[in-house]
C-alpha cells in the first residue's frame, strides 16, 4: 500500500485537472459503460492462499486534493467539515449514504437530548444550536420554551414529560429537541454548499492513506470505483472509527453488555395514528393497556413509542426497539439485527393495529436507513477521558466542549482537545463517538449533540493546523478556544 | 363561689382548647406535638399499651389523667377535653332538644370493654372512636390532596357535631369511649373505697355490688365479644394478601395494624413528601381510613422518619433514621413491557435510587439487558416509581412482598 501511496503523493495540480476533465468528458459523452479510474490491467491479480487472499497492489486515482478531508457525514462529520471550511480550510466530506446527518437523520435518532445542565442553563450550543435554529424556520424542531428551561414547576414538568420523556429530566424541564429528519438532510446540504465543502455522497471512505505515521488522505469506494482524496488533515467521523485499524492507531472495543451503548436500535415510524383516541384509551384503561403490552412483549414485539410532536405530524409515532449484539461493526451482526428488526416491526405494528385503540388505520411509514448504532471502536488518544474525569472540579486547560452531566454534584463534563488526537498518529483527528474515552464516558457522552461539538472543535483545530502548517497536536489551544467561542460554542471562562 | 368555680373551669377548658389548636395547627412545630395530644387520652394510652406496648413520654400524660379519673369523676371531660367543649357549645345552640336517649344502655362502656379485651388479644377494635383522634384527624384537611381525603379527615367531627345538634350531649354521656373509660374508673374506685371502708357490713356496699352485677354480666359478654372479634378480624383481615398495599415505614403486621391504627392522621400530616394517604378501600373494610403509601410524584425520603415518630398508637413503630432506612416497605419490580430503558435509553430509576439498588443486568437467555432491583438493597422507598416517566402506569413499581422466600 505504501508504495502506491508514495507514488500518488507526487500528483500535480495539472494531473489533477487532467483526470477530472477526462472523467467529466466521459460523463458528458453519456457513456454508460465502465468509468473506473483504475486501469483494468491492475485489477484482480490476487493471490489466493486459502483463508486469506493477497490483493494485488494497484494504482488509485486521486480525485481531489484538499486541506481537510472528513470521512463520515454524520453529526460529528458535519460539525468538523463546516467548522473547518468556515475557518478557511479547503474541505472534502465523504459520506457513504445518500444523505447527510447519520444517526440524526438516517438512523432516525431524531432527538437532540439535554443541551442544558441540571439548572437549566444551556451548555451545548455552536453548530447544534444553528441546526435547531435552521430547523425552526421550517417548523422542523420541537422543544420546551426557553423560559421554561430549568423550571421545576410540577405542572410544566408533567406537561413536557407527557410530550416527550426527553423534555424533562430529574423533575426539571430541560432543553432537548425533537427534530425533523428530512428537513435536517436538506439543511445539512445547504450548509455544505454555503461553506463550499466538496461533498461526496454514496462514497464509503475505507482506508486512510498513510505515510509512516502521518495521515495524508483517504481512499474511498463508490459506484465510480476506488478513488483517493489527499489532504493535510484527515478527520475520522465514521462513528465506529473505521479508519483506525488502517491508520495503525490503537483503539479499544470492550463494552460491558449491560451498558446502553452495547445495543443497536432498529427505529421506525408509524403514521396515521389517532393519538387522541389512544390517549383517551390509555387514561381510562391503563391496566388493560399494560396487560396488552405484556402480551406483545411475549410475542416478540415491543410497546412504547415517542410522539413526533412536530408540526402537522400529530399522527406520527416513533419506535426505537433495541437489540443486543456481539459487535456493532460486524457485518453479520448488523445483517442479523436488520432482519430481526424488520420481523419484529411487523409483529409490533400488527399487534397495535389489532389491539390498541387509535392504531386501527395506522401504517408503517418509514424504517431507518441506517441501523442505530451506539458503540464501536474507541481510539486511544493523547488523553483517554476516564470515568473519574466526571468529578473534575476545574476544567481541562484544553477544554473544547462542555457536556451537561446528570450527576447533581458534578453537573458539567469537560472534554479535552487531546481526546480527539489518536496516539502515535499525525495529521489525524477523531471526531465522533470513537473519541478517546473509557466505556463509561462513552456511554454517557456519545450522542448526536456531543458528536457535533467534538466535530466542531476538530474542524476548527484542523483548519488552524493547516493554516500554520503544523501537526494537529501542536495547535495553539488558546486560539482554538477563542475560535470556538466566536462560533458560539460555550466554553469555561 | 360556685359561679367563680364555674368560671374558672371555663377558663381552664378554653385554655386547653387553645393548647389543642396550638398543638395541631400546621405550624412548623415539633413532630411530636400531635402525638402528645392524642396520647393525652387515657383510653388511647391504656389500649395501646395493652395492645402494642407503645409506652412513651406522651403516655405519662394519659396515665396521669387515668389516675386522676380514679379520684375525680370525669375530670378529663370536665376540665380538659376540647371536643367536649366544642360539642357543649354546639348543643347549646339548641337547648330545647330533649335527651330522648335517657335510660338507654351506656354503649360507651361496652365499647371500652370490647376494645380493652380486643387490645389484650392484639386488636383494639374501636380504638379509632377516641374523640381526640377524631378531632386530630379534622386538622388534616389542609394536607388533603383530593376531595375524598377532605371528607375522610373531617367525617368524624362532622358526625359528632351533627349528633350534638340533634341529640344534645348523647355522645359525651352515652357513647364516648373516653368518657366511659373515666366512668368505669370512677365506679371501680368508689366501689373499692366503699369495700375497704366497711367490708361486708355496709348495706350500701352490697347494694353497690348488686348495682354492678347486671352490668357485670354484660361486661363479661363484651369482653368475650372483644376477644372473639379481635381474633376473628385478625383472621379475616385478608388485606395483607394485596401485593399493591403499602404501609408507611414502621408499620406493624397488617392483621394488627388496622386495629391499632387510630386513623388520627398524624402520619399523613407528618409526611413532608405527601405520599401517605388515608385509604378508601384498597386495604379492605377493616382498613378504611388507615394510611397507605402512593408514590405518584414523591417518594419516602431516606432522611426522614417523621411518620414513625408521630404515631401515637404504635401502629407505626418508632424508628430512628438508621432503622427506617433498613425498614422494608416493599420491593421495586420492573415491568419491561413498559420500561423505557429498552426504547429510549432511559435510566431515570437508576439515578433516582438513593440506595443504588437498581442496576442494569444482562440476561443471556432473553439476550437483552434490563434494569433489575437488588432485593437486599431495595427498601421500597419508591424513588424509582415516583421518578419513572412512563405516566399513568409506572414501569417500575413498589410491591409488598407477600411471602419472603
Contacts between the chains, C-beta under 8 A, distances in Angstrom:
chain1	res1	chain2	res2	distance
A	111	B	344	7.7
A	154	B	297	7.0
A	161	B	389	5.5
A	162	B	391	6.9
A	165	B	340	5.9
A	165	B	344	5.8
A	165	B	346	6.1
A	165	B	389	4.7
A	166	B	344	7.2
A	168	B	389	7.6
A	169	B	348	7.5
A	170	B	348	7.7
A	170	B	351	7.2
A	170	B	352	7.9
A	170	B	387	7.4
A	171	B	387	6.9
A	257	B	362	4.2
A	257	B	369	6.0
A	258	B	359	7.3
A	258	B	360	4.0
A	258	B	361	6.1
A	258	B	362	5.1
A	258	B	369	4.9
A	259	B	360	7.3
A	259	B	369	7.9
A	260	B	345	5.0
A	260	B	347	7.4
A	262	B	369	6.9
A	263	B	369	7.4
A	282	B	391	7.4
A	282	B	392	6.3
A	283	B	392	6.6
A	286	B	392	4.2
A	286	B	393	4.6
A	287	B	393	6.8
A	289	B	393	7.5
A	290	B	335	6.9
A	290	B	337	7.1
A	290	B	338	5.9
A	290	B	393	4.8
A	293	B	337	4.1
A	293	B	338	5.9
A	294	B	335	7.2
A	294	B	337	4.5
A	296	B	337	6.8
A	297	B	336	6.6
A	297	B	337	4.1
A	302	B	337	7.9
A	302	B	342	6.4
A	302	B	343	7.0
A	303	B	337	5.6
A	303	B	338	6.9
A	304	B	338	6.9
A	304	B	339	7.9
A	304	B	340	6.3
A	304	B	342	7.4
A	304	B	343	4.4
A	305	B	343	7.4
A	306	B	343	7.9
A	306	B	344	6.6
A	319	B	343	7.5
A	320	B	343	5.1
A	320	B	344	5.8
A	321	B	342	7.0
A	321	B	343	6.9
A	322	B	342	5.4
A	322	B	343	7.1
A	322	B	368	7.8
A	324	B	367	5.4
A	324	B	368	5.1
A	324	B	369	6.4
A	406	B	351	6.2
